[in-house]
Amino acid sequence: MARRSTPLLRRLLAPSPSPSPYPSTPLAGAVSRRTVTYMPRPGDGAPRGVTLIPGDGIGPLVTGAVRQVMEAMHAPVYFETYEVHGDMPTVPAEVMESIRRNKVCLKGGLATPVGGGVSSLNVQLRKELDLYAALVNCFNLPGLPTRHDNVDIVVIRENTEGEYSGLEHEVVPGVVESLKVITKFCSERIAKYAFEYAYLNNRKKVTAVHKANIMKLADGLFLESCREVAKKYPGIQYNEIIVDNCCMQLVAKPEQFDVMVTPNLYGNLVANVAAGIAGGTGVMPGGNVGQDHAIFEQGASAGNVGNEKIVEKKRANPVVLLLSSAMMLRHLQFPSFADRLETAVKRVIAEGKYRTKDLGGTSTTQEVIDAVIAKLG
C-alpha cells in the first residue's frame, strides 16, 4: 500500500496540465495541488482576551490609544474593561476573576494616596497574583536625543517582598517600625528569572544590586542566592554593585550595564534612574510577570498619572503603553503583531514630527496615535 501511495501523492502535488493563461499564479496552483495544513500553536488564530484597567488621570487616554492601534492592526486580542481607581480600598473581585481567567492584563496608572490608611492597589495586584518579577527595559530610541548613547538596560526587580511587604506598626507613639523581609525562595526565584532572561535574549552580563555592606543578613541572603544561581550559567558574566554606587555609575557610564537584578525597593529606584537617562518614563515599557499571570503597564514611575493639565489638553504620551502592549503581544505569542507595532512607534519617534511635550514636541495624544497607525503599513 505504501508503494502505491507515493506516485499518487506525486500526481496530487503535480501542477495541473490545464491550459490556464496564468499557470504560475497561486490561484491556479491552489486548484490543482494539495496544500500543507498549518497546525495552529498557542498565540496563533483565536483572539485572546485581555483584562483592561484604564486607571486614573491620563490612564483612559493612553489605554484608549492602545485600543485604537490594536483595532487598526487587527491584532487578535479583545479587551474586557473594568473601572478601578487608586483610592478604592481593594481591587474588585470581578476584576481579579477576569485577570485570573485571561491571565493577561493591560493597565493604566493607578494613583496611590500618600500616607493614610489606603494601601496601594498596585502592590495588592502583584501579591495576589504572585507577579514576582517586574521587568523594565530602558533603551535609546533612534531620533530621541539623550545624554548617553548605547543604553540598553533591563532592570529585573523582585516584586513581592522587601520593603514593600507592608509590615509596619507603631511601637510606641512617635516610633514606627517597618520590616524588610527577604527570603531565600524569592531571592533564588528572581535570580533564576534574570539569568534565564539573559540566556534567552542573548544578554552577556547580569549585575546584582545590593546594600549588603550595611544590611548584612537581608541583602547578604539575596547576594548568596544570586551567586548560587550564577554558577549554573557559566556563559553569562556575573558581578555585584552596591546600590548607591550603582546610581552614580548609571548616571556616569550607563552603557556598562546589561541585565540588572535587584530586591524590591532598589529596583524601583534603579529603573527610574535608568529611564531618565535613556529618554524618560514616557518611553520605557514594563511588565509584572508571574508563573501564571502578567500585567503590562508603564515601566518606570507613573508620576504623570494625576497631571490634570495633560488630561484636559489631551496631550498624554501614549508611546510607553504602546511599547508595553508590544511586550504583551510577544507574551501572548503574537510576535509579528508585536514587531509591527514596535516598528511603527519607533518610526514615528525617529521622524520627530509627532511628539508630545515630554519628548520635546507639541502634539496631542490623538495626533501621535494617528501617526503610529499611518506607519503600521
C-alpha positions in Angstrom: 0.0 0.0 0.0 2.9 2.4 0.8 4.4 1.8 -2.6 1.2 2.7 -4.4 0.6 5.9 -2.3 3.9 7.5 -3.4 3.1 8.0 -7.1 -0.4 9.0 -6.1 0.9 11.7 -3.9 3.2 12.9 -6.7 0.3 13.2 -9.0 -1.7 15.2 -6.5 1.1 17.6 -5.9 2.0 18.0 -9.6 0.8 21.1 -11.4 -2.4 20.8 -13.5 -1.8 20.3 -17.2 -4.9 22.5 -18.0 -4.1 25.3 -20.4 -4.6 28.2 -18.0 -3.3 31.5 -19.2 -1.8 32.1 -15.7 -0.3 28.8 -14.8 2.2 30.2 -12.3 -0.3 32.2 -10.2 -1.1 31.0 -6.7 -4.8 30.7 -7.6 -4.1 28.3 -10.4 -1.8 26.2 -8.3 -4.2 26.1 -5.5 -6.9 24.4 -7.7 -4.6 21.5 -8.6 -2.3 20.8 -5.6 -2.9 19.8 -2.1 -1.8 22.4 0.4 0.1 21.6 3.6 -2.1 22.3 6.6 -0.6 24.8 9.1 -1.1 23.4 12.6 -2.0 26.3 15.0 0.0 26.8 18.1 -0.8 28.9 21.2 -0.9 32.5 20.2 -1.9 31.8 16.6 -5.5 32.0 15.4 -8.1 32.5 18.1 -8.2 36.0 19.7 -7.0 36.2 23.3 -8.9 38.0 26.0 -7.1 40.8 27.9 -8.3 42.5 31.0 -8.1 46.3 30.6 -7.8 48.7 33.5 -7.8 52.3 32.2 -6.9 53.6 35.7 -6.6 57.2 36.9 -5.6 60.5 35.3 -4.1 60.0 31.9 -4.8 56.3 32.0 -8.1 56.3 30.0 -6.3 58.5 27.3 -3.4 56.2 26.8 -5.3 52.9 27.1 -7.8 54.3 24.6 -4.8 54.9 22.3 -3.8 51.3 22.6 -7.3 50.1 21.7 -7.3 52.3 18.6 -4.0 51.0 17.4 -4.9 47.4 18.1 -8.1 47.7 16.1 -6.2 49.4 13.2 -3.7 46.5 13.0 -6.4 43.8 13.6 -4.5 42.4 16.5 -6.0 39.1 17.7 -7.0 40.4 21.1 -10.1 41.7 22.7 -10.5 43.7 25.9 -12.6 43.3 29.0 -12.6 46.7 30.5 -13.1 47.4 34.3 -13.1 50.7 36.2 -10.5 50.6 39.0 -9.2 53.6 40.8 -6.3 54.1 43.2 -8.5 55.3 46.1 -10.5 52.1 46.3 -9.9 50.0 49.4 -9.2 46.9 47.3 -9.3 45.6 43.8 -12.9 44.4 43.0 -13.4 40.6 42.9 -14.7 40.6 39.4 -11.5 42.3 38.2 -9.4 39.7 39.9 -11.6 37.0 38.4 -11.1 38.4 34.9 -7.3 38.6 35.2 -7.2 35.0 36.5 -9.3 33.9 33.6 -7.5 35.8 30.9 -4.1 35.5 32.5 -3.1 38.9 31.0 -3.9 42.4 31.9 -3.0 45.8 30.4 -3.2 48.6 32.9 -3.0 52.4 33.0 -1.6 54.1 36.1 -3.4 53.9 39.4 -2.8 56.9 41.7 -1.7 55.7 45.2 -2.6 58.0 48.0 0.4 59.2 50.0 0.1 58.3 53.7 -3.2 57.5 55.3 -4.7 54.0 55.6 -5.3 53.2 51.9 -2.9 50.6 50.6 -1.5 50.5 47.1 -3.7 48.6 44.6 -0.6 48.0 42.5 1.1 46.1 45.4 -2.2 44.2 46.0 -2.3 43.0 42.4 1.3 41.9 42.5 0.9 40.0 45.7 -2.5 38.3 45.0 -1.4 37.2 41.5 2.2 36.4 42.7 3.7 38.7 40.0 7.2 38.2 41.3 9.2 39.8 38.5 9.0 43.4 37.4 10.8 44.0 34.2 11.6 47.4 32.8 13.6 47.9 29.5 15.5 51.2 29.3 17.0 51.8 25.9 17.8 54.6 23.5 15.2 55.3 20.8 16.6 56.4 17.4 15.9 60.1 16.9 15.3 60.9 20.6 18.2 62.9 21.9 19.6 61.8 25.3 22.7 62.5 27.4 24.1 59.0 26.8 24.1 56.7 23.7 24.2 52.9 23.6 22.0 52.4 26.6 20.1 49.1 26.6 19.4 48.1 30.2 16.9 45.6 31.5 16.1 46.0 35.2 14.5 42.9 36.8 13.1 43.6 40.2 11.8 41.2 42.9 8.2 42.3 43.3 6.6 40.6 46.3 8.7 41.2 49.4 11.5 43.5 50.8 10.4 47.0 51.9 7.1 46.5 50.1 6.0 43.7 52.4 3.7 46.3 54.1 4.6 45.1 57.6 4.6 48.4 59.6 3.4 49.2 63.1 3.7 51.9 65.7 5.8 50.5 68.6 5.0 53.5 70.9 3.7 56.9 70.0 6.3 58.6 67.7 8.2 55.4 66.9 7.2 53.3 63.8 8.8 50.0 62.8 8.8 48.9 59.2 10.0 45.4 58.4 12.0 44.4 55.3 11.5 40.8 54.5 14.0 38.8 52.3 13.6 35.1 51.7 15.8 32.6 50.0 12.9 31.3 48.0 12.0 34.6 46.4 15.7 35.7 46.0 16.5 32.5 44.1 13.4 32.8 42.0 14.1 36.3 40.8 17.8 35.4 40.2 16.8 32.4 38.1 14.4 34.7 36.1 17.1 37.2 35.5 19.7 34.7 34.3 17.1 32.8 32.2 16.1 36.1 30.6 19.7 36.9 29.9 20.3 33.5 28.4 17.2 33.5 26.2 17.8 37.1 24.9 21.5 36.7 24.2 22.5 39.1 27.0 26.1 38.9 28.3 26.0 40.1 31.9 23.9 40.1 35.0 24.6 42.6 37.8 23.1 42.1 41.3 22.3 45.4 43.1 22.5 45.3 46.9 23.4 47.0 50.2 24.9 44.0 51.9 27.7 46.1 53.4 25.1 47.5 55.8 22.1 45.0 55.7 24.4 42.0 56.0 21.7 39.4 56.7 18.9 40.5 54.4 20.9 41.7 51.4 23.5 39.1 52.2 20.9 36.4 51.7 19.9 38.0 48.4 23.5 38.0 47.2 24.1 34.4 48.3 21.1 33.3 46.3 22.3 35.2 43.2 25.8 33.7 43.5 24.4 30.1 43.7 22.2 30.7 40.6 25.1 32.3 38.7 27.2 29.2 38.9 24.6 27.4 36.7 25.1 29.9 33.9 28.9 29.9 33.2 28.4 31.6 29.9 26.9 34.8 31.4 29.2 37.2 33.3 28.1 38.0 36.8 29.0 40.9 39.1 27.7 42.8 42.0 27.4 46.5 42.9 26.3 48.5 45.9 23.1 50.4 45.2 24.4 53.9 45.9 27.5 53.3 43.7 25.1 51.8 41.1 23.1 55.1 40.8 26.3 57.1 40.4 27.6 54.6 37.7 24.3 54.7 35.9 24.5 58.5 35.6 28.2 58.5 34.6 28.5 55.4 32.4 25.2 53.5 31.8 26.4 51.5 28.8 28.4 49.2 31.2 25.1 47.6 32.4 23.1 44.9 30.7 20.7 43.0 32.9 20.3 44.1 36.5 18.6 42.0 39.2 17.5 43.8 42.4 15.5 43.5 45.5 12.2 45.4 45.5 12.9 48.9 46.6 16.3 49.2 44.9 14.7 48.1 41.6 12.2 50.9 41.7 14.9 53.5 42.2 17.4 52.0 39.7 14.7 51.6 37.0 13.7 55.3 37.3 17.3 56.5 37.1 17.9 54.3 34.1 14.7 55.5 32.4 15.6 59.2 33.0 19.0 58.6 31.3 17.5 56.8 28.3 14.7 59.2 27.4 12.3 59.5 30.2 9.5 57.4 31.8 7.3 58.1 28.8 9.2 55.7 26.6 10.1 52.9 29.0 7.8 49.8 28.7 7.4 47.3 31.5 5.6 44.3 32.8 4.9 42.4 36.0 5.2 38.7 35.4 4.4 35.6 37.5 4.1 31.9 36.9 0.6 32.1 35.5 -0.3 35.8 35.1 1.1 39.0 33.7 0.2 42.7 33.9 1.7 45.2 31.4 2.0 48.9 32.1 4.3 51.9 32.1 7.7 50.6 33.2 9.0 53.4 35.4 7.3 55.9 37.7 3.8 56.9 36.7 4.1 60.3 38.4 2.3 61.9 35.5 -0.9 59.9 36.2 -2.6 62.7 38.1 -1.5 65.7 35.9 -4.8 67.4 35.3 -3.4 69.8 32.7 -2.3 66.9 30.5 -5.7 65.3 30.8 -7.6 68.5 29.9 -5.4 69.2 26.9 -5.4 65.6 25.8 -1.6 65.6 25.4 -0.6 62.5 27.3 2.2 60.5 25.8 0.8 57.1 24.5 4.3 55.7 23.4 5.1 53.9 26.7 1.9 52.0 26.8 2.1 51.1 23.1 5.6 49.7 23.7 4.3 47.8 26.7 1.5 46.5 24.5 4.1 45.1 22.1 5.7 43.3 25.1 2.2 41.9 25.9 1.7 40.7 22.3 5.1 38.8 22.5 4.0 37.3 25.8 0.8 36.1 24.1 3.0 34.6 21.3 1.9 37.1 18.6 5.5 38.2 17.6 4.6 39.5 14.1 2.0 41.9 15.5 4.4 43.0 18.3 7.1 43.7 15.7 4.7 45.8 13.5 3.6 47.9 16.5 7.1 48.4 17.9 8.4 49.3 14.4 5.6 51.8 13.8 6.2 53.5 17.1 10.0 53.7 16.6 9.5 55.2 13.1 7.2 57.9 14.5 9.8 58.8 17.2 12.7 58.8 14.7 10.8 61.0 12.2 10.3 63.6 15.0 7.2 65.2 13.6 4.7 64.0 16.1 5.8 64.0 19.7 4.2 65.0 23.0 5.6 67.7 25.2 7.7 65.4 27.4 9.6 64.3 24.3 10.1 67.8 23.0 7.1 68.2 20.8 3.6 69.8 20.9 1.4 67.0 19.6 -1.8 65.8 21.2 -2.3 62.1 22.1 -4.6 61.6 19.1 -2.0 63.1 16.7 0.6 60.6 17.9 -1.9 57.7 17.6 -2.8 58.7 14.0 0.9 58.9 13.1 1.5 55.4 14.5 -1.5 54.0 12.7 -0.2 55.5 9.5 3.1 53.8 9.9 1.7 50.4 10.6 1.9 49.6 6.9 
